[in-house]
Amino acid sequence: MPRKVQKTSSDDLQNIRQDLDSLRTNVVELTRHLKKGGVQNANRLTDSITDSLNDKYESLLSQGRETVDTIKTQTRDQYDNFETEVKTHPARSVAIAFGAGVLASFLASKTGRR
């Protein structure tokens, strides 16, 4: 009768150690891949946020420039209208200026007495 070779507990222990070493190596590799993927995702997210902020900044800057241009145009138009009004009615313009000066002088003298 052939003799059966019995596995010993040291063989089982050796197999468990090999399995644990393999598992440890796999966990280390998995961790590396996760870290690498996490860094890549973080970089992509950072790039996306940066692009979005730059687009918003450019949009706001453009709107600000348009607003400033509109204000400049309106100011020039008002100045031109004022100049035309003064040239058209010089006596009335001098009377209004004189009245505004008297009123300003009166208000300044009242506030100075306190």
C-alpha positions, 0 to 999 in steps of 0.5 A: 500500500502506498504511503500517503504524504500528509501535509503538515501544519508547517506546509499550511503555515507556509502557504498562509504566509505566501498568501499574506505576502501576496495580499500585502503586495496587492494592497500596496499596488492598489493603494498606489493606483488609488493615490495616483488616480486621486491626484489625477482627479484632484488635478482635473478638478483644480484645472476645471475650477481654474478654467471656470473662474478665469471664464467668470473673471473675463466675463465680469471684466468685459461687463465692467468695461462695457459699463464704463464705456456706457458711463463715459458716453452718457457723461459726454452726452450730458456735458455736450447737452449742458454746453449747448444749453449754456450757449443757447441761453447764456443769460438764463445760465448765468442767472442759474449759476448766480442763484446756485452760488447764493444758495451755496453761500447761504448754506455754508454760512448756516453750517459754519455758525454751529 
